[in-house]
Amino acid sequence: MELTRTNTVNTQAPISYNGGILSAFVEGVKTFFETRKAISELEGMTDLQLMDIGVARSGIKAAVKGDLYR
């Protein structure tokens, strides 16, 4: 019995962070963690500090997400 080697070529496109589904997923994860960090930092402030920057404690999530209207 003779063993032969065959060379195979991978025809799939390489996974890239420059575009596509993987890039969108990575950006979504980054945004999620950045948002959580910002909310956590604001929640750690005193009411006086929040008042200085014009954010009510009840409006922290809206402020981080850009939903506050002035």
N, CA, C, O and CB atoms as a CASP TS submission, in Angstrom:
PFRMAT TS
TARGET T0000
AUTHOR 0000-0000-0000
METHOD Language model
MODEL 1
PARENT N/A
ATOM      1  N   MET     1       0.839  -1.161   0.000  1.00  0.00           N
ATOM      2  CA  MET     1       0.000   0.000   0.000  1.00  0.00           C
ATOM      3  C   MET     1       0.893   1.235   0.000  1.00  0.00           C
ATOM      4  O   MET     1       1.829   1.350   0.791  1.00  0.00           O
ATOM      5  CB  MET     1      -0.959  -0.009   1.208  1.00  0.00           C
ATOM      6  N   GLU     2       0.583   2.141  -0.893  1.00  0.00           N
ATOM      7  CA  GLU     2       1.390   3.340  -1.031  1.00  0.00           C
ATOM      8  C   GLU     2       0.623   4.543  -0.486  1.00  0.00           C
ATOM      9  O   GLU     2      -0.543   4.745  -0.824  1.00  0.00           O
ATOM     10  CB  GLU     2       1.785   3.566  -2.505  1.00  0.00           C
ATOM     11  N   LEU     3       1.280   5.340   0.357  1.00  0.00           N
ATOM     12  CA  LEU     3       0.671   6.553   0.904  1.00  0.00           C
ATOM     13  C   LEU     3       1.080   7.742   0.047  1.00  0.00           C
ATOM     14  O   LEU     3       2.250   7.914  -0.294  1.00  0.00           O
ATOM     15  CB  LEU     3       1.088   6.774   2.387  1.00  0.00           C
ATOM     16  N   THR     4       0.117   8.532  -0.281  1.00  0.00           N
ATOM     17  CA  THR     4       0.426   9.731  -1.067  1.00  0.00           C
ATOM     18  C   THR     4      -0.023  10.961  -0.296  1.00  0.00           C
ATOM     19  O   THR     4      -0.983  10.918   0.472  1.00  0.00           O
ATOM     20  CB  THR     4      -0.257   9.680  -2.466  1.00  0.00           C
ATOM     21  N   ARG     5       0.676  12.032  -0.512  1.00  0.00           N
ATOM     22  CA  ARG     5       0.315  13.298   0.120  1.00  0.00           C
ATOM     23  C   ARG     5      -0.373  14.174  -0.909  1.00  0.00           C
ATOM     24  O   ARG     5       0.011  14.233  -2.077  1.00  0.00           O
ATOM     25  CB  ARG     5       1.564  14.013   0.712  1.00  0.00           C
ATOM     26  N   THR     6      -1.390  14.842  -0.436  1.00  0.00           N
ATOM     27  CA  THR     6      -2.046  15.814  -1.309  1.00  0.00           C
ATOM     28  C   THR     6      -2.001  17.165  -0.613  1.00  0.00           C
ATOM     29  O   THR     6      -2.186  17.268   0.600  1.00  0.00           O
ATOM     30  CB  THR     6      -3.524  15.392  -1.641  1.00  0.00           C
ATOM     31  N   ASN     7      -1.761  18.157  -1.381  1.00  0.00           N
ATOM     32  CA  ASN     7      -1.784  19.518  -0.845  1.00  0.00           C
ATOM     33  C   ASN     7      -3.184  20.076  -1.017  1.00  0.00           C
ATOM     34  O   ASN     7      -3.791  19.959  -2.082  1.00  0.00           O
ATOM     35  CB  ASN     7      -0.730  20.429  -1.549  1.00  0.00           C
ATOM     36  N   THR     8      -3.685  20.684   0.046  1.00  0.00           N
ATOM     37  CA  THR     8      -4.999  21.303  -0.034  1.00  0.00           C
ATOM     38  C   THR     8      -4.842  22.810   0.116  1.00  0.00           C
ATOM     39  O   THR     8      -3.934  23.297   0.790  1.00  0.00           O
ATOM     40  CB  THR     8      -5.954  20.733   1.050  1.00  0.00           C
ATOM     41  N   VAL     9      -5.720  23.509  -0.510  1.00  0.00           N
ATOM     42  CA  VAL     9      -5.703  24.962  -0.445  1.00  0.00           C
ATOM     43  C   VAL     9      -6.957  25.411   0.283  1.00  0.00           C
ATOM     44  O   VAL     9      -8.068  24.996  -0.046  1.00  0.00           O
ATOM     45  CB  VAL     9      -5.614  25.599  -1.868  1.00  0.00           C
ATOM     46  N   ASN    10      -6.761  26.263   1.276  1.00  0.00           N
ATOM     47  CA  ASN    10      -7.893  26.803   2.012  1.00  0.00           C
ATOM     48  C   ASN    10      -8.511  27.921   1.184  1.00  0.00           C
ATOM     49  O   ASN    10      -7.861  28.930   0.913  1.00  0.00           O
ATOM     50  CB  ASN    10      -7.462  27.317   3.421  1.00  0.00           C
ATOM     51  N   THR    11      -9.757  27.742   0.785  1.00  0.00           N
ATOM     52  CA  THR    11     -10.417  28.736  -0.060  1.00  0.00           C
ATOM     53  C   THR    11     -11.277  29.695   0.738  1.00  0.00           C
ATOM     54  O   THR    11     -11.892  30.590   0.158  1.00  0.00           O
ATOM     55  CB  THR    11     -11.261  28.053  -1.100  1.00  0.00           C
ATOM     56  N   GLN    12     -11.339  29.536   2.043  1.00  0.00           N
ATOM     57  CA  GLN    12     -12.130  30.448   2.855  1.00  0.00           C
ATOM     58  C   GLN    12     -11.383  31.757   3.030  1.00  0.00           C
ATOM     59  O   GLN    12     -10.155  31.787   3.102  1.00  0.00           O
ATOM     60  CB  GLN    12     -12.457  29.824   4.222  1.00  0.00           C
ATOM     61  N   ALA    13     -12.145  32.835   3.096  1.00  0.00           N
ATOM     62  CA  ALA    13     -11.534  34.145   3.323  1.00  0.00           C
ATOM     63  C   ALA    13     -11.006  34.191   4.758  1.00  0.00           C
ATOM     64  O   ALA    13     -11.644  33.669   5.673  1.00  0.00           O
ATOM     65  CB  ALA    13     -12.562  35.305   3.062  1.00  0.00           C
ATOM     66  N   PRO    14      -9.870  34.800   4.950  1.00  0.00           N
ATOM     67  CA  PRO    14      -9.340  34.889   6.315  1.00  0.00           C
ATOM     68  C   PRO    14     -10.226  35.763   7.185  1.00  0.00           C
ATOM     69  O   PRO    14     -10.852  36.709   6.705  1.00  0.00           O
ATOM     70  CB  PRO    14      -7.909  35.442   6.303  1.00  0.00           C
ATOM     71  N   ILE    15     -10.272  35.433   8.474  1.00  0.00           N
ATOM     72  CA  ILE    15     -11.046  36.241   9.413  1.00  0.00           C
ATOM     73  C   ILE    15     -10.288  37.539   9.621  1.00  0.00           C
ATOM     74  O   ILE    15      -9.089  37.531   9.902  1.00  0.00           O
ATOM     75  CB  ILE    15     -11.283  35.490  10.776  1.00  0.00           C
ATOM     76  N   SER    16     -10.979  38.634   9.484  1.00  0.00           N
ATOM     77  CA  SER    16     -10.347  39.942   9.538  1.00  0.00           C
ATOM     78  C   SER    16     -11.114  40.860  10.463  1.00  0.00           C
ATOM     79  O   SER    16     -12.338  40.767  10.559  1.00  0.00           O
ATOM     80  CB  SER    16     -10.248  40.553   8.145  1.00  0.00           C
ATOM     81  N   TYR    17     -10.406  41.750  11.146  1.00  0.00           N
ATOM     82  CA  TYR    17     -11.053  42.747  11.980  1.00  0.00           C
ATOM     83  C   TYR    17     -11.371  44.009  11.175  1.00  0.00           C
ATOM     84  O   TYR    17     -11.916  44.963  11.729  1.00  0.00           O
ATOM     85  CB  TYR    17     -10.168  43.089  13.178  1.00  0.00           C
ATOM     86  N   ASN    18     -11.047  44.032   9.899  1.00  0.00           N
ATOM     87  CA  ASN    18     -11.247  45.222   9.087  1.00  0.00           C
ATOM     88  C   ASN    18     -12.675  45.388   8.609  1.00  0.00           C
ATOM     89  O   ASN    18     -13.046  46.477   8.171  1.00  0.00           O
ATOM     90  CB  ASN    18     -10.335  45.187   7.914  1.00  0.00           C
ATOM     91  N   GLY    19     -13.462  44.378   8.675  1.00  0.00           N
ATOM     92  CA  GLY    19     -14.838  44.506   8.217  1.00  0.00           C
ATOM     93  C   GLY    19     -15.584  43.209   8.402  1.00  0.00           C
ATOM     94  O   GLY    19     -14.979  42.172   8.675  1.00  0.00           O
ATOM     95  N   GLY    20     -16.873  43.255   8.258  1.00  0.00           N
ATOM     96  CA  GLY    20     -17.676  42.053   8.320  1.00  0.00           C
ATOM     97  C   GLY    20     -18.278  41.806   9.677  1.00  0.00           C
ATOM     98  O   GLY    20     -18.291  42.671  10.554  1.00  0.00           O
ATOM     99  N   ILE    21     -18.773  40.608   9.821  1.00  0.00           N
ATOM    100  CA  ILE    21     -19.510  40.214  11.009  1.00  0.00           C
ATOM    101  C   ILE    21     -18.628  40.213  12.247  1.00  0.00           C
ATOM    102  O   ILE    21     -19.042  40.688  13.304  1.00  0.00           O
ATOM    103  CB  ILE    21     -20.123  38.849  10.811  1.00  0.00           C
ATOM    104  N   LEU    22     -17.426  39.687  12.128  1.00  0.00           N
ATOM    105  CA  LEU    22     -16.547  39.619  13.296  1.00  0.00           C
ATOM    106  C   LEU    22     -16.205  41.016  13.797  1.00  0.00           C
ATOM    107  O   LEU    22     -16.183  41.261  15.003  1.00  0.00           O
ATOM    108  CB  LEU    22     -15.261  38.849  12.960  1.00  0.00           C
ATOM    109  N   SER    23     -15.945  41.910  12.889  1.00  0.00           N
ATOM    110  CA  SER    23     -15.627  43.289  13.262  1.00  0.00           C
ATOM    111  C   SER    23     -16.805  43.936  13.985  1.00  0.00           C
ATOM    112  O   SER    23     -16.623  44.609  14.999  1.00  0.00           O
ATOM    113  CB  SER    23     -15.249  44.112  12.016  1.00  0.00           C
ATOM    114  N   ALA    24     -17.993  43.734  13.470  1.00  0.00           N
ATOM    115  CA  ALA    24     -19.191  44.292  14.103  1.00  0.00           C
ATOM    116  C   ALA    24     -19.387  43.711  15.498  1.00  0.00           C
ATOM    117  O   ALA    24     -19.769  44.425  16.425  1.00  0.00           O
ATOM    118  CB  ALA    24     -20.435  44.021  13.240  1.00  0.00           C
ATOM    119  N   PHE    25     -19.128  42.434  15.642  1.00  0.00           N
ATOM    120  CA  PHE    25     -19.259  41.783  16.954  1.00  0.00           C
ATOM    121  C   PHE    25     -18.252  42.360  17.938  1.00  0.00           C
ATOM    122  O   PHE    25     -18.605  42.689  19.071  1.00  0.00           O
ATOM    123  CB  PHE    25     -19.063  40.256  16.829  1.00  0.00           C
ATOM    124  N   VAL    26     -17.001  42.483  17.512  1.00  0.00           N
ATOM    125  CA  VAL    26     -15.950  43.009  18.386  1.00  0.00           C
ATOM    126  C   VAL    26     -16.283  44.441  18.803  1.00  0.00           C
ATOM    127  O   VAL    26     -16.130  44.794  19.973  1.00  0.00           O
ATOM    128  CB  VAL    26     -14.572  42.958  17.677  1.00  0.00           C
ATOM    129  N   GLU    27     -16.733  45.261  17.866  1.00  0.00           N
ATOM    130  CA  GLU    27     -17.101  46.642  18.178  1.00  0.00           C
ATOM    131  C   GLU    27     -18.279  46.687  19.147  1.00  0.00           C
ATOM    132  O   GLU    27     -18.309  47.528  20.045  1.00  0.00           O
ATOM    133  CB  GLU    27     -17.445  47.408  16.893  1.00  0.00           C
ATOM    134  N   GLY    28     -19.241  45.795  18.973  1.00  0.00           N
ATOM    135  CA  GLY    28     -20.383  45.730  19.879  1.00  0.00           C
ATOM    136  C   GLY    28     -19.972  45.379  21.291  1.00  0.00           C
ATOM    137  O   GLY    28     -20.482  45.958  22.250  1.00  0.00           O
ATOM    138  N   VAL    29     -19.059  44.440  21.429  1.00  0.00           N
ATOM    139  CA  VAL    29     -18.562  44.041  22.748  1.00  0.00           C
ATOM    140  C   VAL    29     -17.804  45.196  23.391  1.00  0.00           C
ATOM    141  O   VAL    29     -17.981  45.476  24.577  1.00  0.00           O
ATOM    142  CB  VAL    29     -17.653  42.793  22.639  1.00  0.00           C
ATOM    143  N   LYS    30     -16.958  45.868  22.607  1.00  0.00           N
ATOM    144  CA  LYS    30     -16.211  47.009  23.133  1.00  0.00           C
ATOM    145  C   LYS    30     -17.146  48.114  23.609  1.00  0.00           C
ATOM    146  O   LYS    30     -16.948  48.694  24.677  1.00  0.00           O
ATOM    147  CB  LYS    30     -15.259  47.554  22.073  1.00  0.00           C
ATOM    148  N   THR    31     -18.157  48.395  22.811  1.00  0.00           N
ATOM    149  CA  THR    31     -19.117  49.433  23.174  1.00  0.00           C
ATOM    150  C   THR    31     -19.864  49.066  24.449  1.00  0.00           C
ATOM    151  O   THR    31     -20.081  49.916  25.313  1.00  0.00           O
ATOM    152  CB  THR    31     -20.107  49.667  22.034  1.00  0.00           C
ATOM    153  N   PHE    32     -20.255  47.810  24.565  1.00  0.00           N
ATOM    154  CA  PHE    32     -20.959  47.350  25.755  1.00  0.00           C
ATOM    155  C   PHE    32     -20.124  47.586  27.007  1.00  0.00           C
ATOM    156  O   PHE    32     -20.629  48.124  27.992  1.00  0.00           O
ATOM    157  CB  PHE    32     -21.312  45.869  25.627  1.00  0.00           C
ATOM    158  N   PHE    33     -18.848  47.188  26.982  1.00  0.00           N
ATOM    159  CA  PHE    33     -18.007  47.329  28.162  1.00  0.00           C
ATOM    160  C   PHE    33     -17.664  48.793  28.447  1.00  0.00           C
ATOM    161  O   PHE    33     -17.548  49.176  29.611  1.00  0.00           O
ATOM    162  CB  PHE    33     -16.732  46.523  27.988  1.00  0.00           C
ATOM    163  N   GLU    34     -17.502  49.609  27.418  1.00  0.00           N
ATOM    164  CA  GLU    34     -17.263  51.038  27.623  1.00  0.00           C
ATOM    165  C   GLU    34     -18.479  51.705  28.264  1.00  0.00           C
ATOM    166  O   GLU    34     -18.342  52.547  29.151  1.00  0.00           O
ATOM    167  CB  GLU    34     -16.923  51.724  26.287  1.00  0.00           C
ATOM    168  N   THR    35     -19.670  51.318  27.804  1.00  0.00           N
ATOM    169  CA  THR    35     -20.901  51.863  28.366  1.00  0.00           C
ATOM    170  C   THR    35     -21.052  51.468  29.820  1.00  0.00           C
ATOM    171  O   THR    35     -21.388  52.302  30.662  1.00  0.00           O
ATOM    172  CB  THR    35     -22.109  51.393  27.568  1.00  0.00           C
ATOM    173  N   ARG    36     -20.805  50.191  30.124  1.00  0.00           N
ATOM    174  CA  ARG    36     -20.909  49.722  31.514  1.00  0.00           C
ATOM    175  C   ARG    36     -19.915  50.440  32.415  1.00  0.00           C
ATOM    176  O   ARG    36     -20.236  50.765  33.558  1.00  0.00           O
ATOM    177  CB  ARG    36     -20.678  48.207  31.589  1.00  0.00           C
ATOM    178  N   LYS    37     -18.712  50.688  31.910  1.00  0.00           N
ATOM    179  CA  LYS    37     -17.692  51.381  32.708  1.00  0.00           C
ATOM    180  C   LYS    37     -18.125  52.816  32.995  1.00  0.00           C
ATOM    181  O   LYS    37     -17.988  53.294  34.121  1.00  0.00           O
ATOM    182  CB  LYS    37     -16.327  51.371  31.977  1.00  0.00           C
ATOM    183  N   ALA    38     -18.646  53.499  31.982  1.00  0.00           N
ATOM    184  CA  ALA    38     -19.094  54.883  32.166  1.00  0.00           C
ATOM    185  C   ALA    38     -20.245  54.959  33.168  1.00  0.00           C
ATOM    186  O   ALA    38     -20.263  55.838  34.029  1.00  0.00           O
ATOM    187  CB  ALA    38     -19.526  55.491  30.820  1.00  0.00           C
ATOM    188  N   ILE    39     -21.198  54.046  33.057  1.00  0.00           N
ATOM    189  CA  ILE    39     -22.322  54.020  33.996  1.00  0.00           C
ATOM    190  C   ILE    39     -21.819  53.768  35.411  1.00  0.00           C
ATOM    191  O   ILE    39     -22.260  54.421  36.357  1.00  0.00           O
ATOM    192  CB  ILE    39     -23.349  52.940  33.592  1.00  0.00           C
ATOM    193  N   SER    40     -20.906  52.830  35.554  1.00  0.00           N
ATOM    194  CA  SER    40     -20.360  52.504  36.867  1.00  0.00           C
ATOM    195  C   SER    40     -19.634  53.696  37.485  1.00  0.00           C
ATOM    196  O   SER    40     -19.772  53.960  38.680  1.00  0.00           O
ATOM    197  CB  SER    40     -19.412  51.316  36.763  1.00  0.00           C
ATOM    198  N   GLU    41     -18.859  54.416  36.670  1.00  0.00           N
ATOM    199  CA  GLU    41     -18.137  55.577  37.182  1.00  0.00           C
ATOM    200  C   GLU    41     -19.093  56.682  37.621  1.00  0.00           C
ATOM    201  O   GLU    41     -18.886  57.306  38.661  1.00  0.00           O
ATOM    202  CB  GLU    41     -17.178  56.109  36.124  1.00  0.00           C
ATOM    203  N   LEU    42     -20.132  56.924  36.835  1.00  0.00           N
ATOM    204  CA  LEU    42     -21.107  57.947  37.216  1.00  0.00           C
ATOM    205  C   LEU    42     -21.894  57.540  38.457  1.00  0.00           C
ATOM    206  O   LEU    42     -22.194  58.380  39.305  1.00  0.00           O
ATOM    207  CB  LEU    42     -22.066  58.219  36.060  1.00  0.00           C
ATOM    208  N   GLU    43     -22.226  56.267  38.567  1.00  0.00           N
ATOM    209  CA  GLU    43     -22.953  55.796  39.747  1.00  0.00           C
ATOM    210  C   GLU    43     -22.116  55.920  41.015  1.00  0.00           C
ATOM    211  O   GLU    43     -22.659  55.993  42.117  1.00  0.00           O
ATOM    212  CB  GLU    43     -23.385  54.349  39.555  1.00  0.00           C
ATOM    213  N   GLY    44     -20.794  55.945  40.857  1.00  0.00           N
ATOM    214  CA  GLY    44     -19.900  56.095  42.001  1.00  0.00           C
ATOM    215  C   GLY    44     -19.735  57.533  42.464  1.00  0.00           C
ATOM    216  O   GLY    44     -19.137  57.780  43.511  1.00  0.00           O
ATOM    217  N   MET    45     -20.258  58.484  41.700  1.00  0.00           N
ATOM    218  CA  MET    45     -20.166  59.895  42.078  1.00  0.00           C
ATOM    219  C   MET    45     -21.230  60.259  43.098  1.00  0.00           C
ATOM    220  O   MET    45     -22.268  59.606  43.208  1.00  0.00           O
ATOM    221  CB  MET    45     -20.298  60.789  40.846  1.00  0.00           C
ATOM    222  N   THR    46     -20.945  61.311  43.836  1.00  0.00           N
ATOM    223  CA  THR    46     -21.935  61.814  44.793  1.00  0.00           C
ATOM    224  C   THR    46     -22.994  62.604  44.026  1.00  0.00           C
ATOM    225  O   THR    46     -22.801  62.961  42.864  1.00  0.00           O
ATOM    226  CB  THR    46     -21.260  62.706  45.897  1.00  0.00           C
ATOM    227  N   ASP    47     -24.112  62.869  44.695  1.00  0.00           N
ATOM    228  CA  ASP    47     -25.175  63.657  44.067  1.00  0.00           C
ATOM    229  C   ASP    47     -24.678  65.060  43.719  1.00  0.00           C
ATOM    230  O   ASP    47     -25.066  65.613  42.690  1.00  0.00           O
ATOM    231  CB  ASP    47     -26.402  63.743  44.996  1.00  0.00           C
ATOM    232  N   LEU    48     -23.830  65.637  44.560  1.00  0.00           N
ATOM    233  CA  LEU    48     -23.284  66.960  44.291  1.00  0.00           C
ATOM    234  C   LEU    48     -22.406  66.956  43.046  1.00  0.00           C
ATOM    235  O   LEU    48     -22.477  67.878  42.234  1.00  0.00           O
ATOM    236  CB  LEU    48     -22.489  67.456  45.491  1.00  0.00           C
ATOM    237  N   GLN    49     -21.577  65.923  42.890  1.00  0.00           N
ATOM    238  CA  GLN    49     -20.738  65.816  41.691  1.00  0.00           C
ATOM    239  C   GLN    49     -21.593  65.663  40.439  1.00  0.00           C
ATOM    240  O   GLN    49     -21.313  66.273  39.407  1.00  0.00           O
ATOM    241  CB  GLN    49     -19.770  64.628  41.814  1.00  0.00           C
ATOM    242  N   LEU    50     -22.632  64.850  40.536  1.00  0.00           N
ATOM    243  CA  LEU    50     -23.536  64.674  39.396  1.00  0.00           C
ATOM    244  C   LEU    50     -24.248  65.978  39.048  1.00  0.00           C
ATOM    245  O   LEU    50     -24.431  66.306  37.875  1.00  0.00           O
ATOM    246  CB  LEU    50     -24.567  63.579  39.698  1.00  0.00           C
ATOM    247  N   MET    51     -24.650  66.721  40.095  1.00  0.00           N
ATOM    248  CA  MET    51     -25.325  67.987  39.868  1.00  0.00           C
ATOM    249  C   MET    51     -24.372  68.979  39.170  1.00  0.00           C
ATOM    250  O   MET    51     -24.806  69.774  38.336  1.00  0.00           O
ATOM    251  CB  MET    51     -25.841  68.570  41.209  1.00  0.00           C
ATOM    252  N   ASP    52     -23.082  68.926  39.513  1.00  0.00           N
ATOM    253  CA  ASP    52     -22.096  69.809  38.881  1.00  0.00           C
ATOM    254  C   ASP    52     -21.986  69.568  37.378  1.00  0.00           C
ATOM    255  O   ASP    52     -21.740  70.502  36.615  1.00  0.00           O
ATOM    256  CB  ASP    52     -20.732  69.617  39.530  1.00  0.00           C
ATOM    257  N   ILE    53     -22.167  68.331  36.954  1.00  0.00           N
ATOM    258  CA  ILE    53     -22.063  68.036  35.519  1.00  0.00           C
ATOM    259  C   ILE    53     -23.430  67.980  34.842  1.00  0.00           C
ATOM    260  O   ILE    53     -23.532  67.681  33.653  1.00  0.00           O
ATOM    261  CB  ILE    53     -21.333  66.715  35.308  1.00  0.00           C
ATOM    262  N   GLY    54     -24.480  68.273  35.615  1.00  0.00           N
ATOM    263  CA  GLY    54     -25.816  68.375  35.042  1.00  0.00           C
ATOM    264  C   GLY    54     -26.515  67.067  34.783  1.00  0.00           C
ATOM    265  O   GLY    54     -27.318  66.965  33.855  1.00  0.00           O
ATOM    266  N   VAL    55     -26.225  66.060  35.589  1.00  0.00           N
ATOM    267  CA  VAL    55     -26.861  64.749  35.414  1.00  0.00           C
ATOM    268  C   VAL    55     -27.524  64.347  36.724  1.00  0.00           C
ATOM    269  O   VAL    55     -26.885  64.355  37.776  1.00  0.00           O
ATOM    270  CB  VAL    55     -25.821  63.670  34.964  1.00  0.00           C
ATOM    271  N   ALA    56     -28.794  63.998  36.660  1.00  0.00           N
ATOM    272  CA  ALA    56     -29.489  63.469  37.829  1.00  0.00           C
ATOM    273  C   ALA    56     -29.153  61.985  37.955  1.00  0.00           C
ATOM    274  O   ALA    56     -28.894  61.312  36.958  1.00  0.00           O
ATOM    275  CB  ALA    56     -31.038  63.690  37.719  1.00  0.00           C
ATOM    276  N   ARG    57     -29.158  61.489  39.174  1.00  0.00           N
ATOM    277  CA  ARG    57     -28.844  60.070  39.391  1.00  0.00           C
ATOM    278  C   ARG    57     -29.779  59.177  38.575  1.00  0.00           C
ATOM    279  O   ARG    57     -29.359  58.138  38.067  1.00  0.00           O
ATOM    280  CB  ARG    57     -28.947  59.716  40.892  1.00  0.00           C
ATOM    281  N   SER    58     -31.028  59.575  38.451  1.00  0.00           N
ATOM    282  CA  SER    58     -31.988  58.765  37.694  1.00  0.00           C
ATOM    283  C   SER    58     -31.752  58.835  36.181  1.00  0.00           C
ATOM    284  O   SER    58     -32.315  58.041  35.427  1.00  0.00           O
ATOM    285  CB  SER    58     -33.406  59.216  38.010  1.00  0.00           C
ATOM    286  N   GLY    59     -30.926  59.779  35.742  1.00  0.00           N
ATOM    287  CA  GLY    59     -30.677  59.933  34.318  1.00  0.00           C
ATOM    288  C   GLY    59     -29.302  59.479  33.868  1.00  0.00           C
ATOM    289  O   GLY    59     -28.866  59.819  32.768  1.00  0.00           O
ATOM    290  N   ILE    60     -28.613  58.715  34.704  1.00  0.00           N
ATOM    291  CA  ILE    60     -27.248  58.284  34.363  1.00  0.00           C
ATOM    292  C   ILE    60     -27.223  57.449  33.090  1.00  0.00           C
ATOM    293  O   ILE    60     -26.434  57.725  32.186  1.00  0.00           O
ATOM    294  CB  ILE    60     -26.640  57.484  35.514  1.00  0.00           C
ATOM    295  N   LYS    61     -28.067  56.445  33.009  1.00  0.00           N
ATOM    296  CA  LYS    61     -28.052  55.568  31.819  1.00  0.00           C
ATOM    297  C   LYS    61     -28.398  56.350  30.564  1.00  0.00           C
ATOM    298  O   LYS    61     -27.789  56.143  29.514  1.00  0.00           O
ATOM    299  CB  LYS    61     -29.039  54.396  31.991  1.00  0.00           C
ATOM    300  N   ALA    62     -29.365  57.240  30.664  1.00  0.00           N
ATOM    301  CA  ALA    62     -29.745  58.050  29.503  1.00  0.00           C
ATOM    302  C   ALA    62     -28.607  58.973  29.098  1.00  0.00           C
ATOM    303  O   ALA    62     -28.381  59.187  27.907  1.00  0.00           O
ATOM    304  CB  ALA    62     -31.009  58.872  29.805  1.00  0.00           C
ATOM    305  N   ALA    63     -27.891  59.520  30.064  1.00  0.00           N
ATOM    306  CA  ALA    63     -26.769  60.413  29.762  1.00  0.00           C
ATOM    307  C   ALA    63     -25.652  59.662  29.043  1.00  0.00           C
ATOM    308  O   ALA    63     -25.069  60.172  28.086  1.00  0.00           O
ATOM    309  CB  ALA    63     -26.229  61.053  31.052  1.00  0.00           C
ATOM    310  N   VAL    64     -25.363  58.469  29.500  1.00  0.00           N
ATOM    311  CA  VAL    64     -24.295  57.684  28.881  1.00  0.00           C
ATOM    312  C   VAL    64     -24.682  57.273  27.464  1.00  0.00           C
ATOM    313  O   VAL    64     -23.843  57.276  26.563  1.00  0.00           O
ATOM    314  CB  VAL    64     -23.979  56.438  29.728  1.00  0.00           C
ATOM    315  N   LYS    65     -25.924  56.929  27.273  1.00  0.00           N
ATOM    316  CA  LYS    65     -26.372  56.490  25.957  1.00  0.00           C
ATOM    317  C   LYS    65     -26.700  57.649  25.021  1.00  0.00           C
ATOM    318  O   LYS    65     -27.016  57.433  23.851  1.00  0.00           O
ATOM    319  CB  LYS    65     -27.577  55.606  26.103  1.00  0.00           C
ATOM    320  N   GLY    66     -26.625  58.896  25.540  1.00  0.00           N
ATOM    321  CA  GLY    66     -26.867  60.061  24.711  1.00  0.00           C
ATOM    322  C   GLY    66     -28.326  60.388  24.523  1.00  0.00           C
ATOM    323  O   GLY    66     -28.687  61.053  23.552  1.00  0.00           O
ATOM    324  N   ASP    67     -29.179  59.936  25.429  1.00  0.00           N
ATOM    325  CA  ASP    67     -30.614  60.168  25.292  1.00  0.00           C
ATOM    326  C   ASP    67     -31.121  61.384  26.038  1.00  0.00           C
ATOM    327  O   ASP    67     -32.327  61.634  26.054  1.00  0.00           O
ATOM    328  CB  ASP    67     -31.353  58.977  25.761  1.00  0.00           C
ATOM    329  N   LEU    68     -30.234  62.148  26.656  1.00  0.00           N
ATOM    330  CA  LEU    68     -30.671  63.336  27.402  1.00  0.00           C
ATOM    331  C   LEU    68     -30.834  64.507  26.450  1.00  0.00           C
ATOM    332  O   LEU    68     -30.016  64.730  25.557  1.00  0.00           O
ATOM    333  CB  LEU    68     -29.663  63.690  28.527  1.00  0.00           C
ATOM    334  N   TYR    69     -31.880  65.228  26.660  1.00  0.00           N
ATOM    335  CA  TYR    69     -32.130  66.417  25.847  1.00  0.00           C
ATOM    336  C   TYR    69     -31.990  67.610  26.764  1.00  0.00           C
ATOM    337  O   TYR    69     -32.467  67.588  27.899  1.00  0.00           O
ATOM    338  CB  TYR    69     -33.548  66.380  25.161  1.00  0.00           C
ATOM    339  N   ARG    70     -31.347  68.640  26.284  1.00  0.00           N
ATOM    340  CA  ARG    70     -31.155  69.831  27.126  1.00  0.00           C
ATOM    341  C   ARG    70     -31.971  70.956  26.592  1.00  0.00           C
ATOM    342  O   ARG    70     -31.954  72.052  27.153  1.00  0.00           O
ATOM    343  CB  ARG    70     -29.681  70.241  27.201  1.00  0.00           C
TER
END
